[in-house]
Amino acid sequence: MQHVTKSKLIESGLDIMREKGFNHTGLQEVLARADVPKGSFYHFFTSKEDFGEQVLEHYAQMNQQMAEQILLQDDVPPLQRMRQFFEQVILMCQEGGCTGGCLIGNLSQEMADQSPRFAQLLARKWSQQRELFRSNLEEAQTKGDLKTTSSASDMADYLINGWQGALMRMKVTHTSKPLEQFMDITFSQLLA
């Protein structure tokens, strides 16, 4: 029962944080959406910041699992895996009405300057995603599928930075067009 209650709080918090951000997520709203009494919150979380960090961990773990499932396929060429990853995220964004974006990106903008603990946690999450991209790009270079003088590490950073910018613009336009433009240019020119 306790695991279910904590999961309900985290899932409710995730939905609200993706919509409103950390600072505009009220604990009363989280409790009401989760249908959990107030006393339960402090049984699982020491503070709102602790709650936000656990929501971020939960989201990042789901995100990492989805990315690994696609980007670690041995039987698919690395650049095709990269394309599949971005296509899957575009589909997920379209299904979500092209709102919300990436919680890691959203919280990086909102919380990195406000909380050193959040900043450290966010840096670790970016590093994990960067490593998946880097290893795919390095494999593509080794196989001769990617002819660039840029390092796989620099390309991974570039892709994350560009993708996050496209996600921000998606949130403004409420369309997947910025994501599709990113894909078109990335895979027809940069990763060709």
N, C-alpha and C positions, 0 to 999 in steps of 0.2 A: 504493500500500500504506500509506503514512504517513497519508494522509487517512482511510483506512478504520479504521486503528488509533485515531486521535484520535476519530473519530466513535463508535467502539465504547465508548471510555472515557467520552465525554460522555453517550451514551445510557444507559450503565450507571449513571453518576453521577446522572443525572436520575431514573431509577427509584428508586434508593436514597434520594436526597434528598427526594423526594416522600413516601416512606414514613417516613423516620427523621429528616429534617432535616439541616442542614449539619454541626452539631457531632457528630452520631452516625453520620455517614457515614465509614466507615473506608476508607483507601486500599487496604488488602489486599482488602477485600470488593469494591471497585470493580474492581480488577485481576482478581480471580478471576471475577467475573461477566462481565467483558469478555474473559476468557481472553487476557490480555496480560501479558507479563513486566514486572517492576517497573521495570527500566531505561527502558522506553518512556515511563513516566509523566513523568519529568523531562525527556524530550526535547520534550514538548509543553507542559508546565506548569511554572512556576517554583516553585509552592508549592500547598498545598491551597487557600488563599484564591484564587489565580489560577485554579485548576481550578473552584472554586465559582462564580466570576464568569463563566467561560466557559460553564458549564452554565446559569447564569441567562440569559446572553445568548442561548444557543441556544433555551431555552424561550420567552423573551420574543419572539424573532423568529418562532417558530412561532405563538405566540399572536397576535402583531400581524398576521401574514399571514392567519390565519383571521378575525380581527376586520375587517380591511380588505376581505376578500372579501365579507363580509356588509354592513358598514356603509357601504361606498362604492358600492353599487349605485345607478346613476342612475335606473333604471326602477322603483324601489320607493320608496314614501313613507317618509320618515325614521323615523317612529314604528314602522312595520311592520318596518323594518330592525332597529331596536333590539329589538323583540320576537323577531325571528328569531335575533339574536345570543344573547340569553339562553336561548331554547329550545334552540339548538345546544349551548350549554355544559351545560345540564341533561341533555341526551341523552348527552353525553360523560361527565358525572359518573355517570349511571346505568350506562353501559357499564363504567365503572371501579369499580363496586361502592360508589359514594358514599364513597370514601376519597381521601386524597391532597390534595384541594383544589387551590388555585392556588399554584404555587411562588413567585410574586412576593409573594403575601400571606403565605405561610408564612415566607419568608425575611425579610420586613419585620418580622414579630413576633420572629423569632429573632436576626437579625443587625444590624438597624439601630442598636441601641445598642452593639453590640460592635465594629463595623468602620465607620469613616467612609467607606472606599472602597465597601463594600457599600451603605451608606446613600445615597451619591451615585448609584450605579448603579440602585438601586431607585427613587429619586426620578425619575430619567429615564424609567424604564419606566412608572411611574404617570402621568407627564405625557403620554406617548404615548397611553395608553389614554384618558385624560381628554380629550385633543384630539379623538379620534374621537367620543366621546360628545357633547362640546360642540358640534361642528360639526353633528351630526345634530339635536340639540335646538334649536340656533339656526335651522337650516333649517325645522324643524317650526314654530317660533314665527313665522318670516317668512311661511310659507304659511298661517298661521292655524290649524294643526292642534293647536297646543299653547297653551292660554290660561293662562298663569301669570305672576305678577309677578316670579318669581325669575329670576335671570340664568341663561343656558344654562351658564355656568361653574359656578355654585353647584349647579345641578341635576346636572351631570356628576359633581361631587365627591360629592354626596349618593348618587347611584346606585352609584358605586364603593364608597363606605363601607358602604352597606346590603348590597350584593351580597357583599362580603367577609365581613360578619357572618353572612350566610346560609350562605356556604361553610364558615365555622368551625362553625356549628351542624350542618351536614350531616355533617361529619367526626365529630361526637359521636354523632349519631343513626344514622348510616349509612343515611339515607334522603334522598330528594330533597325531602321535604316542606318544609323551610325555604326551599329555592329556589323551590318552587311558590308558597308563601305570599308571598315577595318579589314574584314575577311578578304574582300576583293583585292585590295591593294597588297595586303600582306602575302597572300598566296599566289598572286599573279606576278608580283615584282620582287618582294623581299625574300620570300622563301621559295622562289622558283628554281 
